[in-house]
Amino acid sequence: MATIKDVAKEAGVSVATVSRVVNKSPKASKAAIESVNTAMKKLGYRPNANARALVSKSTNTIGVMVGDVSDPFFGSLLKAVDTVAQAHQKHLLIGNGYHDAQTEKEAIELLINNRCESLVIHSKGLSDEELIQFANEVKGLVIINRHIPEIAERCISLDNELGSLLATEFLIKNGHQHIAYINSDQNIDDSHQRQSGYVTALKKHNLSIDETLIVAAEPTDEGGTMAMQTLLNRDVAFTAAVCYNDYMAAGALATLEEHNISVPNKVSLMGFDNGLIAKYLHPKLSTMDYPIQAMAEQAAELSLALAKEDNTTIKSTIFKASLIKRASVSKMN
């Protein structure tokens, strides 16, 4: 592998001149730029990114930590951040946190150690105090899908409780009174807040809260399948169910189909997220639209502005989910 000394020898210039060309110094002459670039191309020389970062004090990289890149939800988040990154001639460096505190900490530290001045962090495992400490260390760090009061100006979040309340109220307004709730079993604020929204809606409309109608499982289609089977095994009457996300709703739908329980004629279903799967289920799934693309774009823009200490008009925002009406909910006769 060619070194900077090899390039200098090939180009007939000093190592310092090669360094100036690589780092786009205005002191590099046109002749030096041409000869060094020709030499680098001939030798297949690639400048060391970390070395260049030490000179420019920037890696032109946005660090992003998500729960799991294999989840389509996080794929949408990453795509939105990358759109902003490309508009600013930046690249992405990605870490997985898996909603585990230690893994999240290691991922964030890796991004920081790779000199990412802008960070978009989706964290569910770390405490508020730990994230505040990271925010104090990195001025361009922005938290997405979580609200921390002490650093509220660096948070882009969703009102999960309101979203779940609206989903439940949609069923109530369609005449449903016995409504089940299928929740994620992850001990994160999203699952707590969404169940709270469900409970709040029932109380608001003077409907009783039946704990046997609440069940939790993994937030996947398999989890939804198991959760709906648990509800059916309990042999308690319900005419509708609100699900933590669209994948759990898809699993619940499959279980109902296996038991010849028609959706929405016998049981109505509500999802959450408005992921791609919601459009292709049969019947198409009514759900709450999670504006993750807009949230991620705003988080990325805010992160870049904070890193440059710009006086930006971009502000932290608490987004709201919106109701998407499709075919999985029907009125009670």
Protein Blocks (a to p, Z undefined) as FASTA:
>chain_A
ZZfklmmmmnopafklmmmmmnopakbcfklmmmmmmmmmmnopacdfklmmmmnopahi
acdddfblklmklmmmmmmmmmmmmmnopacddddeklpaklmmmmmmmmmmnopabdcd
ddfkbcfklmmmmmmmmmkbccehiacfklmmlcccddfklmmmmmmmmmmmnopabdcd
dddfbdcfklmmmmmmmmmmmmmnopacdfklgccddfbfklmmmmmmmmmmnopacfbd
cdfblmlmmmmmmmmmmnopacfklpccddehjaaklmmgccdddddddffklmmmmmmm
mmmmmmnopacfbdcddddddddddfkbccdZZ
